Amino acid sequence: MTTTSTAADNFIARWRNRDGTEKSNFQLFLGELCELLGVGKPDPAHADRPCHRFHRQTQLAERLPEQIRIVRELLQLAPQTAETLADRFKRKPIKGVQPVVDALVGLGMVASEDGVYHAGSV
């Protein structure tokens, strides 16, 4: 999925250096991120049918903050490429880790130089 740089820039500008806690902003942030990436949002639950799509996306949403924390901690230990970061996650290919790292770079939480990421802002 390719997004326009304007939409991505607007998203980054909106979320850079927010004062609220991660937990208080998480649902709004994730909803806007799904919209930016063109990923469907979960359907509301219905008592008459199981919502496997919602359950799966909820599981992914619960893991995302943990993935972000781990990536930031690993980068505080030593600079790494996205590939070496992806190797640290069980069943997590580079295509799953790269967007997380790119978002952290865009938010100024991680710096990048020649494909190597390190803790700190740009």
C-alpha positions in Angstrom: 0.0 0.0 0.0 1.4 3.3 -1.1 0.3 6.5 0.7 0.8 10.0 -0.5 3.6 11.9 1.3 1.1 14.6 2.1 -1.2 12.2 4.0 1.8 10.6 5.8 3.3 14.0 6.6 -0.1 15.3 8.0 -0.4 12.1 10.1 3.2 12.5 11.5 2.7 16.2 12.2 -0.6 15.5 14.0 1.0 12.8 16.3 4.5 14.2 16.8 5.2 15.2 20.4 1.7 14.6 21.8 1.3 15.2 25.5 -1.3 12.5 26.3 -0.4 9.1 27.5 0.1 6.3 25.0 -2.9 4.4 26.5 -5.2 7.4 26.3 -4.4 8.1 22.6 -3.9 4.5 21.4 -7.4 3.8 19.9 -7.5 7.1 18.1 -3.9 6.7 16.9 -4.5 3.2 15.7 -7.7 4.1 13.9 -6.0 7.0 12.0 -3.0 4.7 11.2 -5.4 2.1 9.8 -7.0 4.8 7.7 -3.6 6.0 6.4 -2.5 2.5 5.5 -5.8 1.6 3.9 -6.4 -1.2 6.3 -10.0 -2.0 7.2 -11.2 -1.1 10.7 -12.8 -3.9 12.8 -16.5 -4.4 12.5 -18.7 -3.9 15.6 -19.4 -7.1 17.5 -22.8 -8.7 17.1 -24.3 -11.1 19.6 -25.5 -13.5 16.9 -22.2 -14.1 15.2 -18.5 -14.4 16.1 -16.3 -11.6 15.0 -13.1 -13.3 14.0 -11.9 -10.2 12.1 -12.4 -8.0 15.1 -10.8 -10.5 17.4 -7.7 -10.8 15.2 -7.3 -7.1 14.8 -7.7 -6.6 18.6 -4.9 -9.1 19.1 -2.7 -7.2 16.7 -3.5 -3.9 18.4 -2.7 -5.3 21.8 0.7 -6.5 20.5 1.7 -3.3 18.7 2.6 -1.3 21.9 4.7 -4.2 23.0 6.5 -4.3 19.6 7.2 -0.6 19.8 8.6 -0.9 23.3 10.8 -3.8 22.3 12.1 -2.0 19.1 13.0 1.1 21.1 14.7 -1.0 23.8 16.8 -2.9 21.3 17.8 0.3 19.6 19.0 1.8 22.9 21.4 -1.2 23.2 22.9 -0.8 19.7 22.1 0.5 16.2 20.4 -2.1 14.0 18.9 -2.6 10.6 15.2 -3.4 10.2 16.2 -6.9 9.2 18.1 -7.6 12.4 15.2 -6.1 14.4 12.7 -8.4 12.5 14.9 -11.4 13.5 14.2 -10.7 17.1 10.5 -11.2 16.7 8.9 -14.7 16.4 7.3 -15.1 13.0 7.7 -11.4 12.2 9.0 -10.8 8.7 10.6 -7.5 7.7 7.4 -6.3 6.1 5.8 -6.3 9.6 8.7 -4.6 11.4 9.6 -2.0 8.7 6.3 0.1 9.1 6.8 0.2 12.9 10.4 1.5 12.5 9.3 4.0 9.8 6.6 5.3 12.1 9.0 5.7 15.0 11.4 7.6 12.7 8.6 9.8 11.4 7.5 10.6 15.0 11.1 11.5 15.9 11.5 8.6 18.4 14.1 6.8 16.4 16.8 8.1 14.0 17.9 6.5 10.7 21.1 6.8 8.8 21.8 4.7 5.6 19.3 2.0 6.7 20.6 1.7 10.2 18.3 2.7 13.0 19.3 4.0 16.5 17.6 5.4 19.5 17.2 9.1 19.7 15.6 11.8 17.6 16.7 13.1 14.3 
